[in-house]
Amino acid sequence: MTARNASVERKTKETEVIVKMNLDGSGKYEVNCPIPFLTHMIETLSRYSSIDITLDADGDDEHHIIEDVGITLGSALKKAMGNVSIQRMSTKTVAMDDALVMTSIDLVDRPYAEIECPDMLFMHFLRSFAMSCGMTIHTMAMRGFDDHHIIEATFKSLGLCLNEALTVRKSELSTKDKVKTKG
């Protein structure tokens, strides 16, 4: 099987983000980011998905950094997936103290995001991640009063979904076979 790795760099007037990703890793991470909670969430995503992630991010403000980290991670995931047949879909529910969050994904190259999240910046992160990867993602915060717990349970459930959905299969899981695009 071909290595499922990617390196993506995004540099704008506002931010600079560099991501290296190994989909067949063990959840090792090295995250350098000026936003401690975002750092914690990327480390959580890495650990729960078993994707090795190296990320360096800097920028002019919290909003731009969070958005561009989501875009760059999504682009790296799409690039690393390549054309290998994968399980594709997954749904996972995570309880964390007061929070109960369910996430469902489909790595099908039909970007859509329906996100329940108490923090607009992390809602924006998840939408940016999904759009740049081309995934469908739905999150539901079924319970919770602590925003930190709800967001962290969301990242844990997303990580578990990615771990399952990226599992390599012998055949394509689709009635359409592989979608081929020109251009």
C-alpha positions as CSV (number, residue, x, y, z in Angstrom):
1,M,0.0,0.0,0.0
2,T,1.2,3.5,-0.8
3,A,2.1,5.7,2.1
4,R,-0.8,8.0,3.1
5,N,1.2,11.1,4.0
6,A,0.9,14.8,3.1
7,S,2.6,18.1,3.7
8,V,0.7,21.3,3.1
9,E,1.7,24.9,3.7
10,R,-0.7,27.8,3.7
11,K,0.8,31.3,3.7
12,T,-1.4,34.5,3.6
13,K,-0.9,38.1,4.6
14,E,-2.6,37.1,7.9
15,T,-1.2,33.6,8.7
16,E,1.3,30.9,8.1
17,V,0.4,27.3,8.7
18,I,2.4,24.2,7.9
19,V,1.0,20.7,8.4
20,K,2.6,17.3,8.0
21,M,0.2,14.3,8.3
22,N,0.6,10.5,8.4
23,L,-2.8,8.8,8.2
24,D,-1.2,5.4,9.2
25,G,0.4,6.8,12.3
26,S,-0.1,6.2,16.0
27,G,-1.5,9.5,17.1
28,K,1.8,11.3,17.7
29,Y,1.7,15.0,17.5
30,E,3.9,18.1,17.6
31,V,1.8,21.3,17.6
32,N,3.3,24.8,17.8
33,C,0.4,27.3,17.9
34,P,-0.1,30.5,19.9
35,I,-3.6,29.5,20.9
36,P,-3.4,27.0,23.8
37,F,-7.0,25.6,23.4
38,L,-6.5,25.1,19.6
39,T,-3.2,23.3,20.4
40,H,-5.1,21.1,22.8
41,M,-7.8,20.3,20.3
42,I,-5.4,19.4,17.5
43,E,-3.5,17.2,19.9
44,T,-6.8,15.6,20.9
45,L,-7.7,15.0,17.2
46,S,-4.4,13.4,16.5
47,R,-4.5,11.1,19.5
48,Y,-8.1,9.9,18.9
49,S,-7.8,9.5,15.1
50,S,-4.3,7.9,15.4
51,I,-3.2,10.3,12.7
52,D,0.3,11.7,13.3
53,I,0.2,15.5,13.0
54,T,3.0,18.0,12.9
55,L,1.6,21.6,12.8
56,D,3.2,25.0,13.0
57,A,0.8,28.0,13.0
58,D,1.2,31.7,13.5
59,G,-0.8,34.7,12.5
60,D,-2.2,38.1,13.3
61,D,-5.3,37.1,15.3
62,E,-7.2,34.1,16.8
63,H,-9.9,34.0,14.1
64,H,-7.5,33.9,11.2
65,I,-5.3,31.3,12.8
66,I,-8.2,29.0,13.8
67,E,-9.7,29.3,10.3
68,D,-6.5,28.7,8.4
69,V,-5.5,25.8,10.6
70,G,-8.8,24.1,9.8
71,I,-8.3,24.8,6.0
72,T,-4.7,23.5,6.1
73,L,-5.6,20.3,8.1
74,G,-8.5,19.6,5.8
75,S,-6.3,20.1,2.7
76,A,-3.6,17.8,4.1
77,L,-6.2,15.1,4.9
78,K,-7.6,15.2,1.4
79,K,-4.1,15.0,-0.1
80,A,-3.1,12.2,2.2
81,M,-6.2,10.1,1.5
82,G,-5.2,9.7,-2.2
83,N,-7.2,7.2,-4.1
84,V,-7.2,4.2,-1.7
85,S,-10.6,2.6,-1.0
86,I,-11.6,3.4,2.6
87,Q,-14.4,2.6,5.0
88,R,-15.6,6.2,4.3
89,M,-18.4,6.6,6.9
90,S,-18.4,6.7,10.6
91,T,-20.6,7.8,13.6
92,K,-19.2,8.1,17.1
93,T,-20.7,9.4,20.3
94,V,-18.5,10.6,23.2
95,A,-19.4,11.4,26.7
96,M,-17.1,13.8,28.6
97,D,-18.4,14.8,32.0
98,D,-21.5,16.9,31.4
99,A,-21.1,16.8,27.6
100,L,-22.5,14.2,25.2
101,V,-21.6,14.8,21.5
102,M,-22.3,12.7,18.4
103,T,-20.3,13.2,15.2
104,S,-21.0,11.6,11.8
105,I,-18.7,11.9,8.8
106,D,-18.6,10.7,5.2
107,L,-15.3,11.1,3.4
108,V,-17.0,11.2,0.0
109,D,-15.8,14.5,-1.6
110,R,-19.2,16.1,-1.1
111,P,-18.5,18.9,1.3
112,Y,-21.2,19.7,3.8
113,A,-21.1,20.8,7.5
114,E,-23.9,20.9,10.0
115,I,-22.2,21.8,13.2
116,E,-23.5,22.3,16.7
117,C,-20.8,24.0,18.7
118,P,-21.1,26.6,21.5
119,D,-18.1,28.6,20.2
120,M,-18.3,30.3,16.8
121,L,-14.6,30.1,16.2
122,F,-14.5,26.3,16.6
123,M,-17.7,26.0,14.6
124,H,-15.8,27.9,11.9
125,F,-12.8,25.6,12.3
126,L,-14.9,22.5,11.7
127,R,-16.7,24.0,8.7
128,S,-13.3,25.1,7.2
129,F,-11.9,21.6,7.9
130,A,-14.8,19.9,6.2
131,M,-15.0,22.2,3.2
132,S,-11.2,22.0,2.4
133,C,-11.2,18.2,2.9
134,G,-14.4,17.6,0.9
135,M,-16.1,15.7,3.7
136,T,-19.6,15.7,5.0
137,I,-19.7,16.2,8.8
138,H,-22.6,16.5,11.2
139,T,-22.1,17.2,14.9
140,M,-24.8,17.2,17.6
141,A,-24.2,18.4,21.1
142,M,-26.9,16.3,22.8
143,R,-26.1,17.5,26.3
144,G,-23.7,19.8,28.1
145,F,-23.2,23.1,29.9
146,D,-19.4,23.5,29.9
147,D,-18.3,24.8,26.5
148,H,-14.8,23.3,26.9
149,H,-16.2,19.8,27.5
150,I,-18.6,20.1,24.5
151,I,-15.9,21.3,22.1
152,E,-13.4,18.6,23.4
153,A,-16.0,15.9,23.1
154,T,-16.6,17.0,19.5
155,F,-12.9,16.7,18.7
156,K,-12.7,13.3,20.4
157,S,-15.7,12.0,18.5
158,L,-14.4,13.5,15.2
159,G,-11.0,11.8,15.8
160,L,-12.7,8.4,16.5
161,C,-14.8,8.9,13.3
162,L,-11.6,9.6,11.2
163,N,-9.9,6.6,12.7
164,E,-12.7,4.3,11.5
165,A,-13.6,6.0,8.2
166,L,-9.9,6.0,7.0
167,T,-9.7,2.2,7.5
168,V,-8.5,0.8,4.2
169,R,-10.9,-1.6,2.4
170,K,-10.3,-4.0,-0.5
171,S,-13.1,-2.5,-2.6
172,E,-14.8,0.9,-2.9
173,L,-17.8,1.4,-0.6
174,S,-20.1,3.0,-3.2
175,T,-22.7,2.1,-5.7
176,K,-21.2,4.7,-8.1
177,D,-17.7,3.2,-7.9
178,K,-14.9,5.9,-7.8
179,V,-15.8,9.4,-8.9
180,K,-13.5,10.6,-11.5
181,T,-13.1,14.3,-12.3
182,K,-11.3,15.9,-15.2
183,G,-9.4,19.1,-15.1
